[in-house]
C-alpha cells in the first residue's frame, strides 16, 4: 500500500525515534535504527517500511552494537608493539578479510 498523509498510513520519523504514545505497541528505536534502515533500502524502487521491518532493523542494529561492544571490550590490553601479527604469518582467511576490507574502503572513498 502506498503511503499517504490523507489516508493516515505514513510512518512518522519522530515516532520511530522517540516511540509512540503506547511504548509497547510503538517502541522508541532511536535515530541510529532509523539511519540504518535508510542506508539499507534500495531507494531506486518502492521503499517499504513498517513495524515488522523496523523490528528487524532494530535486531540487526542490536547484534552489530553488541558485537562491537564485545570486540572493543576485549581490546583493552592489546599492544600493537607486542601483539601484532606480521602479514606473512596471517591465515589465508585473515588475508582475504583484509583484502576485502581494503576493497570496501576504496569503494567508499570513491563514492
C-alpha positions in Angstrom: 0.0 0.0 0.0 1.3 3.4 -0.9 1.8 5.8 2.0 -0.5 8.8 2.0 -0.9 11.6 4.6 -4.6 11.9 3.8 -5.1 8.1 4.4 -3.0 8.3 7.6 -0.7 5.4 6.9 2.6 7.2 6.9 5.5 6.4 9.3 6.5 9.4 11.4 10.3 9.5 11.8 9.8 11.1 15.2 7.6 8.2 16.3 10.3 5.8 15.1 13.0 7.6 17.1 11.0 8.6 20.3 8.3 5.9 20.2 4.5 6.4 20.2 2.1 7.1 23.0 1.9 3.3 23.6 5.5 2.3 24.0 4.7 -1.4 24.0 3.0 -1.1 20.6 5.3 1.6 19.2 8.7 1.4 21.0 11.4 4.0 20.7 14.0 2.6 18.3 16.3 5.7 18.2 17.9 7.7 15.5 20.6 5.0 14.8 18.0 2.4 13.8 16.3 4.9 11.5 19.6 5.8 9.9 20.4 2.1 9.5 17.1 1.5 7.8 17.6 4.5 5.5 21.0 3.3 4.5 19.9 -0.3 3.8 16.9 0.4 1.5 17.0 0.4 -2.3 15.7 3.9 -2.9 15.6 3.4 -6.7 12.3 1.4 -6.3 9.4 1.5 -3.9 10.6 1.7 -0.3 8.8 -0.4 2.3 8.7 0.4 6.0 6.5 -0.7 8.8 6.6 -2.1 12.3 8.0 -5.5 11.2 10.7 -4.0 9.1 11.7 -1.7 11.9 11.8 -4.6 14.4 14.1 -6.5 12.0 16.4 -3.5 11.5 16.5 -3.0 15.3 17.5 -6.6 15.8 20.3 -6.2 13.3 21.4 -3.0 14.9 21.4 -4.6 18.3 23.5 -7.5 17.1 26.0 -5.2 15.4 26.2 -3.0 18.5 26.7 -5.9 20.9 29.3 -7.4 18.7 31.2 -4.1 18.5 31.0 -3.7 22.3 32.3 -7.3 22.8 35.2 -6.7 20.4 36.1 -3.3 21.9 35.9 -4.7 25.4 38.5 -7.4 24.5 41.0 -4.9 23.1 41.7 -3.1 26.4 45.1 -4.8 26.9 46.1 -5.1 23.2 49.5 -3.6 22.5 50.3 -3.4 18.7 54.0 -3.4 19.5 53.9 -6.8 21.1 50.6 -8.4 19.9 50.6 -7.6 16.2 51.0 -10.4 13.7 53.1 -10.0 10.5 51.1 -10.2 7.3 53.1 -13.2 6.1 52.0 -15.1 9.3 48.3 -14.4 8.9 45.9 -17.2 7.9 44.6 -17.2 4.4 41.1 -16.2 5.8 42.6 -13.2 7.6 44.4 -12.1 4.4 41.2 -12.5 2.5 39.3 -10.4 5.0 42.0 -7.7 5.0 41.9 -7.6 1.2 38.1 -7.4 1.1 38.2 -4.6 3.8 40.7 -2.7 1.6 38.3 -3.0 -1.4 35.4 -1.7 0.7 37.4 1.2 1.9 38.4 2.1 -1.7 34.7 1.8 -2.9 33.5 4.1 -0.1 36.3 6.6 -0.6 35.5 6.8 -4.3 31.7 7.2 -3.7 
